[in-house]
Amino acid sequence: MTGWRGLYQNDSKGSDCSAKTPESLHYGLTREVGAFEPSFQELKSGAKVLDSAYIMARYPDSIVGNLTPSEYYDREDAGECIEYADSICTAVRRTLFG
C-alpha cells in the first residue's frame, strides 16, 4: 500500500505497526504522515511529549535525580498526555474515516 495509509498499517518491511518503536509511533509517525496530511504537523509537539513520557516511564533510570515515575509525574502531566494522545487519535480517525 502506498501513501500515509500504508504507514499506518504496515512499515516498508510489512511488519505490524505494534512492533514499531515509540519514536515512529508518536513523533516520527506524525512527521511522516504530515507530508501527506498537513494537519498532522500541528501534532508534533504533543507527540514529542508522549515520546518523552513513554521513555521515562519505561526506562526509569532516564529520570534525573533517582526519582521513580510515580514521583516524577503528577496528575497534571497525566492529563496533558491524555489530551495529546486523544488529539492524535481523533486526527487519525478523522483522516482515515472522514
C-alpha positions as CSV (number, residue, x, y, z in Angstrom):
1,M,0.0,0.0,0.0
2,T,1.3,3.5,-0.8
3,G,0.9,6.8,0.9
4,W,0.2,7.6,4.5
5,R,-2.4,4.8,4.9
6,G,0.4,2.3,4.2
7,L,2.4,3.9,7.1
8,Y,-0.5,3.4,9.4
9,Q,-1.0,-0.3,8.5
10,N,2.5,-1.6,7.7
11,D,6.0,-0.3,7.5
12,S,8.1,-0.8,4.4
13,K,9.1,-4.3,5.5
14,G,5.5,-5.4,6.0
15,S,5.6,-5.6,9.8
16,D,2.7,-4.8,12.1
17,C,2.6,-1.2,13.5
18,S,2.5,-2.6,17.0
19,A,6.1,-3.7,16.6
20,K,7.4,-0.2,15.8
21,T,9.4,1.8,18.2
22,P,7.8,4.6,20.2
23,E,9.6,7.2,18.1
24,S,8.0,6.1,14.9
25,L,4.6,5.7,16.6
26,H,4.5,9.2,18.0
27,Y,6.7,12.0,16.7
28,G,8.1,10.0,13.7
29,L,4.7,9.0,12.5
30,T,3.2,12.5,12.9
31,R,6.2,13.8,11.0
32,E,5.9,11.2,8.2
33,V,2.1,11.5,7.9
34,G,2.4,15.3,7.9
35,A,4.0,15.0,4.5
36,F,0.7,13.6,3.2
37,E,-1.7,15.2,5.6
38,P,-0.6,18.7,6.6
39,S,-2.9,18.9,9.7
40,F,-0.7,16.3,11.4
41,Q,2.2,18.9,11.5
42,E,0.5,20.6,14.4
43,L,0.5,17.4,16.4
44,K,4.3,17.0,16.5
45,S,4.9,18.9,19.8
46,G,2.3,16.7,21.6
47,A,3.9,13.6,20.1
48,K,7.3,14.7,21.5
49,V,5.8,15.0,25.0
50,L,4.3,11.5,24.6
51,D,7.6,10.0,23.5
52,S,9.4,11.6,26.4
53,A,6.8,10.3,28.9
54,Y,6.9,6.8,27.4
55,I,10.7,6.6,27.6
56,M,10.9,7.9,31.2
57,A,8.1,5.6,32.4
58,R,9.6,2.6,30.5
59,Y,13.2,3.3,31.5
60,P,13.1,5.0,34.9
61,D,16.8,5.3,35.1
62,S,16.5,8.1,32.5
63,I,14.8,10.3,35.1
64,V,17.2,12.8,36.7
65,G,17.5,12.6,40.5
66,N,16.8,9.0,41.2
67,L,13.0,9.6,41.2
68,T,10.5,6.9,40.3
69,P,8.0,7.7,37.5
70,S,5.2,8.0,40.2
71,E,7.4,10.6,42.0
72,Y,8.3,12.5,38.8
73,Y,4.8,12.7,37.2
74,D,1.7,14.2,38.6
75,R,-2.0,14.4,37.6
76,E,-1.3,17.5,35.5
77,D,1.3,15.6,33.5
78,A,-1.0,12.6,33.0
79,G,-3.9,14.9,31.9
80,E,-1.6,16.6,29.4
81,C,-0.5,13.3,27.9
82,I,-4.1,12.1,27.7
83,E,-5.1,15.3,25.9
84,Y,-2.2,14.9,23.4
85,A,-3.0,11.2,22.8
86,D,-6.7,12.0,22.3
87,S,-5.9,14.7,19.8
88,I,-3.7,12.4,17.8
89,C,-6.3,9.6,17.9
90,T,-9.0,12.0,16.9
91,A,-6.9,13.3,13.9
92,V,-6.2,9.7,12.8
93,R,-9.8,8.7,13.0
94,R,-10.9,11.9,11.1
95,T,-8.3,11.3,8.4
96,L,-9.0,7.6,7.9
97,F,-12.7,7.6,8.2
98,G,-13.7,11.1,7.3
